Amino acid sequence: NFFIYQHSETSIRFVVMLNNPNMP
């Protein structure tokens, strides 16, 4: 369960990074 949560968080951050390439 914890692993799935980490994976989801990483995926969301990855998508956010792609949508906001100017974010640090």
C-alpha positions as CSV (number, residue, x, y, z in Angstrom):
1,N,0.0,0.0,0.0
2,F,2.8,2.4,0.9
3,F,4.6,1.5,-2.3
4,I,1.5,2.2,-4.4
5,Y,1.1,5.6,-2.7
6,Q,4.7,6.5,-3.4
7,H,4.3,5.4,-7.0
8,S,1.2,7.5,-7.4
9,E,2.8,10.5,-5.9
10,T,5.8,10.1,-8.2
11,S,3.6,9.8,-11.3
12,I,1.6,12.9,-10.3
13,R,4.9,14.9,-9.9
14,F,6.1,13.6,-13.2
15,V,3.0,14.8,-15.0
16,V,3.1,18.1,-13.2
17,M,6.7,18.5,-14.3
18,L,5.8,17.8,-17.9
19,N,2.9,20.3,-17.7
20,N,5.1,22.9,-16.0
21,P,8.6,22.6,-17.5
22,N,9.5,26.0,-15.9
23,M,8.8,24.8,-12.4
24,P,12.0,24.2,-10.3
